[in-house]
Amino acid sequence: MKRPETIAWKKFIGSFFYAGRIKGGGSYTSIIAGLLLYYFLGWNSLSYLIVFAGFLLLSILLSYNLLDDPSWFTLDELVGTMVTFAFHTKSIPTLLIGLVIFRLFDIFKLPFVKRVEKLNFGIVLDDIISGLIASCFLSIIYLIKRL
């Protein structure tokens, strides 16, 4: 049996400092993460990659024994948000469009993404896939804008 302080710690970090405890916590986590990433990290930097790797590992470790994707666990949204913006030009329009696209793909999952969610680490993997899809959409928008 797990110690209560371990469970409390897991919920505190896993809910992104209790943002996941609020109704719509996944969206709040994504918005907070996007703003923090925008103001504190270059999106094409080594520091971004290191922070991403740390949150990815932490998210996988904390979601390991979760049987489903509980609404309070929003650290996976942070990871998906980071995937969305990796390798894109840092700008306010990119931030806003990326957040909206990521949240849409995360909320309204494509059928194959729903199946991935049932796999080991699927709680995190579905957000990574949603982030990759959102990142592709950002790239397409950028290419169309350049034409």
C-alpha positions in Angstrom: 0.0 0.0 0.0 1.3 3.4 -0.9 2.0 6.0 1.7 -0.5 9.0 1.8 2.3 11.5 1.3 3.4 9.7 -1.9 -0.1 9.9 -3.2 -0.4 13.6 -2.3 2.9 14.3 -3.9 1.9 12.5 -7.1 -1.4 14.4 -7.3 0.3 17.7 -6.6 2.9 17.3 -9.4 0.6 15.2 -11.7 -2.1 17.8 -11.6 0.5 20.5 -12.5 0.4 22.1 -9.1 -3.3 21.5 -8.7 -4.3 23.1 -12.0 -5.8 19.8 -12.9 -8.2 19.9 -10.0 -10.0 22.8 -11.6 -12.8 22.1 -14.1 -11.1 22.3 -17.5 -7.7 21.7 -15.9 -6.2 20.3 -19.1 -6.8 23.6 -20.9 -5.6 25.6 -17.9 -2.4 23.5 -17.8 -1.8 23.9 -21.5 -2.3 27.7 -21.3 0.0 28.1 -18.3 2.6 25.8 -19.9 2.4 27.8 -23.2 2.9 31.1 -21.4 5.7 29.8 -19.3 7.4 28.2 -22.3 6.9 31.4 -24.3 8.5 33.7 -21.7 11.2 31.5 -20.3 12.5 29.2 -23.0 13.6 29.5 -26.6 11.5 27.0 -28.6 14.5 25.8 -30.6 16.9 25.4 -27.8 18.8 22.8 -25.9 17.2 24.0 -22.7 13.8 23.3 -24.2 14.8 19.8 -25.0 16.2 19.2 -21.5 13.1 20.6 -19.8 10.9 18.5 -22.2 12.8 15.3 -21.5 12.4 15.9 -17.7 8.7 16.5 -17.9 8.2 13.6 -20.2 10.0 11.2 -17.9 8.2 12.6 -14.9 4.8 12.3 -16.6 5.5 8.7 -17.6 6.6 7.8 -14.1 3.7 9.5 -12.4 1.1 8.0 -14.8 2.5 4.5 -14.6 -0.1 2.9 -12.3 -3.0 5.0 -13.4 -5.6 2.8 -15.1 -7.4 5.5 -17.0 -6.8 9.1 -17.8 -8.1 10.8 -14.7 -9.1 14.4 -15.2 -6.8 15.6 -12.4 -3.7 14.3 -14.1 -2.7 17.1 -16.5 1.1 16.8 -16.6 0.5 15.0 -19.9 -1.1 18.2 -21.3 2.1 20.0 -20.4 4.2 17.4 -22.4 1.7 17.6 -25.4 1.9 21.4 -25.3 5.7 21.2 -25.4 5.6 18.9 -28.4 3.3 21.3 -30.2 5.7 24.2 -30.0 9.0 22.4 -30.5 10.9 23.7 -33.6 8.5 26.5 -34.3 9.1 30.2 -34.5 8.3 31.8 -31.1 5.5 34.3 -31.6 2.2 35.2 -30.0 0.2 34.0 -33.1 2.0 30.6 -33.0 1.3 30.4 -29.3 -2.4 31.1 -29.6 -3.0 29.0 -32.7 -0.9 26.1 -31.3 -2.8 26.1 -28.0 -6.2 26.0 -29.7 -5.2 23.3 -32.2 -3.5 21.1 -29.6 -6.5 21.4 -27.2 -8.9 20.5 -30.0 -6.9 17.4 -31.0 -6.5 16.4 -27.4 -10.2 16.8 -26.5 -11.6 15.4 -29.7 -9.2 12.5 -30.2 -8.9 10.9 -33.6 -9.9 7.2 -33.5 -6.4 5.8 -33.6 -5.4 8.2 -30.8 -8.2 6.8 -28.6 -6.8 3.3 -29.1 -3.3 4.4 -28.2 -4.6 5.7 -24.9 -5.3 2.2 -23.8 -1.7 1.1 -24.1 1.0 1.3 -21.4 1.9 5.0 -21.0 -1.1 5.8 -23.3 -2.1 8.6 -21.0 1.0 10.4 -22.0 1.3 9.0 -25.5 -2.0 10.3 -26.7 -1.0 13.9 -25.8 2.3 13.5 -27.6 0.5 12.4 -30.7 -2.0 15.2 -30.4 1.0 17.6 -30.0 2.7 16.1 -33.1 -0.5 16.6 -35.1 -0.9 20.2 -33.8 2.7 20.8 -34.7 2.1 19.6 -38.2 -0.9 21.9 -38.5 1.3 24.8 -37.4 3.8 23.9 -40.0 1.1 23.8 -42.7 -0.2 27.2 -41.6 3.3 28.6 -41.7 3.9 27.2 -45.2 0.5 28.5 -46.5 1.3 31.9 -45.0 4.6 32.0 -46.9 3.0 31.2 -50.3 
